[in-house]
Amino acid sequence: MKTDIILSGVGGQGILSIATIIGEAATKSGLKLKQAEVHGMSQRGGDVQSNLRLSDGEIASDLIALGTADMILSLEPMEALRYLPYLNKEGWIITSSAPFKNIPNYPEEQALIDELKALPHVILVDVDALAHEHNMPKAANVILLGAASRFLGILSVEELRESIGRVFGSKGAAVVEMNKKAFDIGYAAADKQG
């Protein structure tokens, strides 16, 4: 069993924190893991992308080939579409619907959403709105992970929730509980769509 995930977004959104949570859960459950990160210009709001490969067997490369990714997990809708050529035909796109307009010629929002909705396996969640609604603006990334969790067949929802506790444990019980709540909010939001 294997799962190949492309994580994408804009610098500062927390993509690499998502990779850490998934990677920690995979390691704890005995899976093999390879990761390749492209940080881009993260300090300036540039593209941030990571290839995350999980398997119960050997993994030859840390890069995901075109047409083979099982999931694109993105905190930005335009960035989700940027990596569409890597997605396999049965793969899922789990993305925030809220754009991060960091370029002057950013595409028209509705056109992006329409393009995403035309694809067969897409979950769109406004993680920024949910994070603000629940007074947890720094946890939008974990809300997105919660939305993706039921589509990550190689790891269970509970393994991911437990990983949140281990990853954020040094920051105190309140931070752990807030992130677990964020995860559950994302899971519920995706459940309404899936």
RODOKOL-320027 format. One line per 5 residues: for each residue z, x negated, y negated of N, C-alpha, C, O. Coordinates in steps of 0.1 Angstrom, whole numbers, plus 5000, padded with zeros to 4 digits. Atoms other than C-alpha are relative to their C-alpha. Layout:
REM RODOKOL-320027
Z,X,Y,Z,X,Y,Z,X,Y,Z,X,Y ~ ...
END
This chain:
REM RODOKOL-320027
5000,4992,5012,5000,5000,5000,5000,4991,4988,5007,4981,4987 ~ 5000,5008,5013,4992,4987,4965,4997,5009,4988,4992,5020,4990 ~ 5002,4993,5013,4991,4999,4929,4997,4990,4990,5004,4980,4987 ~ 5004,5009,5011,4972,4982,4901,5001,5008,4987,4995,5019,4986 ~ 4997,4993,5012,4983,4992,4866,4995,4991,4988,4999,4980,4987
5003,5006,5013,4968,4983,4832,5009,5007,4990,5008,5019,4988 ~ 4991,4996,5010,4994,4986,4805,4994,4996,4986,4990,4984,4985 ~ 5007,5003,5013,4980,4988,4769,5007,5007,4989,5014,5017,4990 ~ 4995,4994,5012,4990,4995,4734,4998,4990,4989,4989,4982,4989 ~ 5000,5009,5012,4997,4978,4701,5013,4993,4999,5023,4998,5003
4988,5009,5001,5021,4950,4694,5012,5007,4994,5010,5014,4983 ~ 4988,4994,5005,5056,4962,4689,5003,5014,5006,5014,5019,5003 ~ 4997,4986,4994,5053,4995,4709,5008,4999,5013,5013,5010,5017 ~ 4992,5001,4988,5071,4982,4740,4993,5000,5013,4999,5003,5023 ~ 5007,5001,4988,5044,4977,4765,5006,4990,5010,5007,4993,5022
4994,5011,4991,5060,4945,4779,5013,5005,5005,5017,5000,5016 ~ 4988,4994,4994,5093,4964,4783,4997,5009,5011,5005,5009,5021 ~ 5004,4992,4988,5076,4989,4805,4997,4991,5012,5001,4994,5023 ~ 5003,5010,4989,5062,4960,4826,5012,4994,5006,5013,4993,5018 ~ 4987,5005,4995,5097,4946,4829,5007,5010,5009,5012,5006,5019
4993,4989,4992,5112,4979,4841,4992,5002,5014,4999,5002,5024 ~ 5007,4998,4987,5084,4984,4867,5001,4988,5009,5003,4989,5021 ~ 5000,5012,4992,5084,4948,4878,5014,4998,5006,5015,4994,5017 ~ 4987,5001,4995,5122,4948,4882,5002,5010,5012,5008,5006,5022 ~ 4999,4990,4989,5120,4980,4903,4992,4995,5012,4997,4997,5024
5009,5005,4989,5092,4965,4924,5007,4989,5008,5007,4988,5020 ~ 4993,5011,4994,5111,4933,4930,5012,5004,5008,5014,5000,5020 ~ 4988,4995,4994,5143,4951,4939,4997,5007,5013,5004,5007,5023 ~ 5004,4992,4988,5124,4973,4964,4993,4991,5011,4988,4996,5021 ~ 5006,5009,4991,5109,4942,4981,4985,4999,4999,4979,4994,5008
5015,5001,5002,5073,4946,4968,4997,4987,4994,5005,4980,4988 ~ 5005,5012,5007,5052,4917,4958,4994,5004,4987,4990,5016,4985 ~ 5004,4997,5013,5042,4915,4922,4992,4989,4993,4996,4977,4995 ~ 5007,5010,5008,5017,4897,4900,4997,5007,4987,4993,5019,4986 ~ 5002,4995,5013,5013,4901,4863,4993,4990,4991,4996,4978,4991
5007,5008,5010,4989,4888,4837,5001,5007,4987,4998,5019,4986 ~ 4998,4994,5014,4996,4894,4800,4990,4995,4990,4988,4983,4990 ~ 5008,5004,5012,4973,4893,4770,5008,5006,4989,5007,5018,4986 ~ 4992,4995,5011,4996,4895,4740,4992,5004,4988,4996,5012,4980 ~ 5008,4997,5012,4968,4896,4714,5007,4995,4988,5014,4985,4988
4993,5003,5013,4981,4896,4679,5011,5010,4998,5012,5017,4988 ~ 4989,4990,5000,5013,4915,4686,5008,5001,4987,5012,5011,4983 ~ 4993,4999,5013,5030,4905,4654,4993,5007,4989,4999,5012,4980 ~ 5008,4993,5010,5002,4920,4634,4995,5014,5004,4986,5019,4998 ~ 5004,4987,4996,4999,4952,4653,4987,5000,5008,4979,5010,5009
5013,5002,4992,4970,4939,4675,5002,5005,5014,5013,5010,5018 ~ 5001,4995,4986,4960,4949,4710,5010,4992,5009,5010,4979,5009 ~ 4992,5007,4990,4986,4941,4737,4997,5007,5013,4996,5019,5015 ~ 5004,4995,4987,4976,4945,4773,5006,4991,5011,5008,4979,5010 ~ 4994,5007,4988,4991,4935,4807,4994,5006,5013,4993,5019,5014
5004,4996,4987,4977,4937,4842,5013,4999,5009,5019,4988,5010 ~ 4988,5000,4991,5005,4946,4867,4995,5005,5014,4990,5016,5015 ~ 5005,4997,4986,4997,4945,4904,5012,5000,5009,5020,4990,5010 ~ 4989,4999,4991,5022,4957,4930,4995,5003,5014,4985,5010,5015 ~ 5005,4998,4986,5018,4956,4968,5011,4997,5010,5020,4989,5007
4991,5004,4989,5036,4955,5001,4994,4989,5008,5001,4984,5017 ~ 5006,5011,4994,5012,4928,5011,4997,4989,4990,5001,4990,4978 ~ 5004,5011,5009,4998,4896,4996,4991,5005,4989,4983,5014,4991 ~ 5009,4997,5011,4981,4898,4962,4993,4987,4996,4999,4977,4993 ~ 5008,5013,5003,4953,4873,4956,4999,4996,4986,5000,4984,4983
5002,5003,5014,4949,4875,4919,5009,5008,4991,5013,5019,4995 ~ 4991,4992,5009,4970,4886,4889,4991,5008,4991,4996,5016,4983 ~ 5009,4992,5009,4939,4901,4872,4994,5012,5008,4991,5011,5020 ~ 5006,4988,4994,4926,4936,4879,4985,5001,4998,4981,4999,4986 ~ 5014,5000,5001,4889,4939,4886,4995,5013,4994,5002,5023,4995
5006,4988,5005,4866,4964,4869,4999,5011,5011,4996,5008,5023 ~ 5001,4989,4991,4867,4998,4886,5011,5001,5011,5009,5009,5020 ~ 4991,5000,4990,4898,4991,4906,5014,5004,4996,5023,5006,5005 ~ 4986,4997,5005,4929,5000,4885,5003,5015,5005,4995,5024,5004 ~ 4995,4987,4996,4950,5029,4898,5005,5008,4988,5006,5021,4989
4995,4993,5012,4964,5037,4864,4998,4992,4988,4999,4979,4988 ~ 4999,5006,5014,4960,5030,4827,5012,5007,4994,5012,5019,4992 ~ 4988,4995,5006,4994,5034,4811,5000,4995,4985,5001,4983,4983 ~ 5003,5005,5014,4989,5033,4773,5009,5007,4990,5010,5020,4990 ~ 4993,4994,5011,5010,5039,4742,4991,5003,4988,4996,5007,4978
5009,4998,5011,4979,5044,4721,4987,5006,5006,4981,4999,5015 ~ 5012,4994,4994,4949,5067,4729,4987,4992,5000,4980,4992,5009 ~ 5012,5008,5000,4921,5044,4717,5001,4988,5009,4991,4984,5015 ~ 4998,5011,4991,4936,5016,4737,4999,5004,5015,4994,4997,5023 ~ 5002,4995,4987,4936,5038,4768,4985,5000,5003,4981,4996,5014
5014,5000,4998,4899,5043,4764,4993,4987,5000,4983,4985,5007 ~ 5005,5014,5000,4893,5006,4758,4999,4995,5014,4990,4988,5017 ~ 5000,5005,4986,4902,4999,4794,4995,5009,5011,4996,5007,5023 ~ 5006,4990,4991,4885,5029,4810,4991,4993,5011,4991,4998,5022 ~ 5009,5006,4989,4859,5006,4828,5008,4994,5011,5002,4992,5022
4992,5006,4989,4888,4992,4848,5005,5010,5010,5010,5007,5021 ~ 4993,4990,4992,4900,5025,4862,4991,5004,5012,4979,5006,5010 ~ 5008,4995,4988,4889,5036,4897,4998,5015,4998,5004,5021,4990 ~ 5004,4986,5001,4874,5071,4902,5011,5010,5002,5011,5021,4996 ~ 4989,4991,4997,4907,5086,4914,5012,4996,4991,5023,5002,4993
4988,5005,5008,4929,5067,4889,5004,5009,4989,4997,5018,4985 ~ 4993,4992,5010,4952,5082,4863,5000,4993,4987,5003,4981,4986 ~ 4997,5005,5013,4954,5077,4826,5012,5008,4995,5012,5020,4994 ~ 4988,4994,5006,4989,5084,4812,5001,4993,4986,5003,4981,4985 ~ 5000,5006,5013,4988,5079,4774,5007,5009,4990,5008,5021,4991
4995,4993,5012,5005,5088,4742,4988,5006,4993,4977,5000,4993 ~ 5011,4994,5008,4984,5112,4722,5001,4997,4985,4991,5000,4978 ~ 4998,5004,5014,4997,5098,4689,4993,4987,4997,4996,4977,5003 ~ 5007,5012,5003,4973,5073,4674,5009,4990,4991,5018,4994,4984 ~ 4994,5010,5009,4985,5040,4658,4989,4994,4992,4981,4986,4997
5012,5003,5008,4960,5036,4630,5002,4986,4993,5007,4985,4982 ~ 4998,5014,5005,4960,4998,4625,4987,4993,4996,4987,4982,4993 ~ 5013,5005,5005,4923,4994,4616,4994,5010,4990,4996,5022,4992 ~ 5005,4991,5010,4904,5008,4587,4989,5010,5005,4988,5021,5000 ~ 5010,4991,4995,4876,5024,4608,5005,5006,5013,4997,5008,5022
4995,4994,4988,4899,5040,4634,4992,5013,5003,4989,5021,4993 ~ 5008,4988,4996,4880,5067,4653,5007,5013,4996,5019,5014,4995 ~ 4994,4987,5003,4885,5104,4645,5009,5004,5012,5005,5004,5023 ~ 4990,4997,4990,4916,5115,4663,4996,5011,5010,4997,5009,5023 ~ 5004,4989,4991,4902,5148,4678,4990,4995,5010,4989,4999,5021
5010,5005,4991,4872,5129,4692,5006,4992,5011,5002,4993,5023 ~ 4993,5008,4990,4895,5105,4710,5007,5009,5011,5006,5007,5023 ~ 4993,4991,4991,4916,5133,4725,4990,5008,5008,4993,5010,5020 ~ 5010,4993,4992,4885,5153,4735,4994,4991,5011,4992,4996,5022 ~ 5006,5009,4990,4871,5122,4753,5010,4998,5011,5006,4998,5023
4990,5002,4990,4904,5117,4771,5001,5013,5009,5002,5012,5021 ~ 4998,4988,4992,4907,5154,4781,4988,5003,5009,4989,5011,5018 ~ 5012,4998,4992,4871,5153,4795,5001,4992,5013,4993,4995,5023 ~ 4999,5008,4987,4883,5128,4822,5009,5008,5010,5017,5017,5006 ~ 4994,4991,4990,4896,5142,4855,5015,4998,5002,5022,5008,5005
4986,5003,4998,4931,5126,4857,5007,4994,4988,5008,4982,4987 ~ 4994,5005,5013,4948,5124,4823,5012,5008,4997,5013,5020,4998 ~ 4988,4994,5005,4983,5131,4811,5001,4995,4986,5003,4983,4983 ~ 4998,5004,5014,4986,5131,4773,5014,5005,4995,5017,5017,4997 ~ 4987,4996,5005,5021,5131,4758,5002,4994,4987,5000,4982,4985
4997,5006,5013,5031,5127,4722,5014,4994,5001,5024,5001,4997 ~ 4987,5006,4998,5058,5103,4730,5008,4997,4987,5020,4997,4986 ~ 4993,5002,5013,5065,5095,4693,5007,5012,4995,5018,5011,4991 ~ 4993,4988,5004,5072,5131,4685,5012,5003,5009,5023,5007,5004 ~ 4989,4997,4991,5094,5135,4716,5012,4990,4997,5023,4994,4997
4990,5010,5003,5113,5103,4707,5007,5004,4987,5020,5003,4986 ~ 4994,4996,5013,5119,5115,4671,5008,5013,5002,5019,5015,4996 ~ 4993,4987,4997,5128,5150,4683,5014,4998,5006,5023,5006,5003 ~ 4988,5002,4992,5155,5136,4706,5008,4989,4994,5018,4984,5000 ~ 4992,5010,5008,5167,5110,4680,5001,4987,5008,5011,4981,5008
5000,5013,4993,5156,5080,4701,4987,4993,4997,4979,4991,5006 ~ 5013,5006,5004,5127,5064,4681,4996,4987,5007,4984,4984,5008 ~ 5004,5012,4993,5129,5031,4700,4998,5002,5014,4995,4992,5021 ~ 5001,4998,4985,5126,5047,4734,4986,5008,5003,4985,5013,5014 ~ 5013,4994,4997,5090,5061,4731,4993,4994,5012,4987,5001,5020
5007,5007,4989,5078,5035,4756,5006,5005,5013,4999,5006,5023 ~ 4993,4995,4988,5104,5047,4782,4997,5014,5003,4996,5019,5014 ~ 5005,4986,4998,5093,5083,4776,4987,5000,5007,4984,5007,5016 ~ 5013,5001,4994,5058,5072,4785,5001,4996,5015,4994,5001,5024 ~ 4998,5004,4986,5071,5055,4817,5005,5011,5008,5000,5013,5019
4995,4988,4992,5089,5087,4827,4988,5009,5003,4987,5015,5014 ~ 5012,4991,4998,5056,5106,4822,4991,4994,5012,4985,5002,5019 ~ 5009,5007,4990,5038,5080,4845,5007,5000,5014,5000,4998,5024 ~ 4992,5003,4988,5066,5078,4871,4996,5008,5012,4996,5002,5024 ~ 5004,4992,4988,5054,5106,4894,4986,4996,5005,4983,5001,5016
5014,5004,4996,5019,5090,4896,5000,4986,5005,4990,4980,5008 ~ 4999,5014,4996,5032,5055,4906,5004,4999,5015,5013,4992,5019 ~ 4996,4999,4986,5033,5063,4944,5007,4989,5007,5015,4992,5016 ~ 4994,5012,4993,5044,5028,4954,5015,4999,4996,5023,4993,5004 ~ 4986,5000,5004,5077,5032,4935,5005,5015,4998,4998,5023,4992
4994,4986,5002,5100,5063,4935,5005,5001,4986,5008,4992,4979 ~ 4994,4997,5013,5112,5080,4904,5014,4994,4999,5018,4989,4989 ~ 4986,5005,5000,5148,5070,4914,5000,4985,4999,5009,4980,4992 ~ 5000,5014,5001,5139,5034,4918,4997,4995,4986,5003,4986,4981 ~ 5002,5003,5014,5125,5033,4883,5012,5003,4991,5015,4995,4982
4988,4997,5008,5155,5051,4868,5011,4990,5002,5018,4985,4993 ~ 4990,5010,4998,5178,5026,4885,4997,4987,4994,5005,4980,4989 ~ 5005,5013,5006,5157,4997,4872,5004,5001,4985,5007,4990,4979 ~ 4997,4999,5015,5163,5010,4836,5015,4996,4998,5018,4989,4989 ~ 4986,5004,5001,5200,5006,4842,5002,4985,5001,5010,4979,4994
4999,5014,4998,5196,4970,4854,4993,4992,4988,4999,4982,4983 ~ 5007,5007,5011,5171,4960,4826,5008,5001,4987,5009,4992,4980 ~ 4993,4998,5012,5191,4975,4798,5016,4999,5001,5023,5001,4991 ~ 4986,5000,4998,5226,4970,4813,5008,4991,4991,5019,4994,4987 ~ 4993,5010,5009,5235,4940,4791,5001,5006,4986,5009,5000,4978
4999,4994,5014,5230,4963,4760,5010,5011,4999,5012,5016,4989 ~ 4990,4991,5000,5257,4986,4770,4996,5014,5006,4985,5017,5008 ~ 5002,4987,4993,5262,5020,4787,4992,5010,4991,4984,5018,4997 ~ 5007,4990,5008,5250,5040,4757,4985,4998,4999,4977,5007,5000 ~ 5015,5003,5000,5216,5022,4756,4994,5004,5013,4983,5009,5014
5005,4997,4986,5212,5026,4794,4998,5016,5001,4988,5020,5005 ~ 5000,4985,5000,5220,5064,4791,4989,5005,4992,4982,5015,4996 ~ 5011,4995,5009,5196,5069,4762,4987,4997,5006,4978,5006,5006 ~ 5013,5003,4993,5168,5052,4781,4997,5008,5012,4986,5012,5015 ~ 5002,4991,4989,5174,5072,4812,4997,5014,4996,4989,5021,5002
5003,4987,5006,5174,5103,4791,4985,5001,4996,4978,5010,4998 ~ 5014,5001,5005,5141,5092,4775,4990,5001,5012,4980,5008,5012 ~ 5008,5000,4988,5127,5086,4810,4999,5014,5005,4988,5019,5009 ~ 5000,4986,4995,5137,5121,4821,4992,5010,4991,4985,5019,4996 ~ 5008,4992,5010,5121,5136,4789,4985,4998,5003,4978,5008,5003
5014,5003,4996,5088,5119,4798,4996,5006,5013,4985,5012,5014 ~ 5003,4994,4987,5090,5130,4834,4997,5015,4998,4988,5021,5004 ~ 5001,4986,5002,5095,5166,4823,4987,5004,4992,4981,5014,4995 ~ 5012,4998,5008,5067,5164,4797,4987,4999,5009,4978,5008,5008 ~ 5012,5002,4991,5042,5152,4824,5000,5011,5010,4989,5016,5014
4999,4989,4990,5055,5178,4849,4993,5013,4995,4988,5020,5003 ~ 5006,4987,5006,5043,5206,4825,4985,4999,5001,4979,5009,5001 ~ 5015,5002,5000,5008,5191,4825,4994,4999,5014,4983,5004,5017 ~ 5006,5004,4987,5004,5179,4861,5001,5012,5010,4997,5010,5021
END
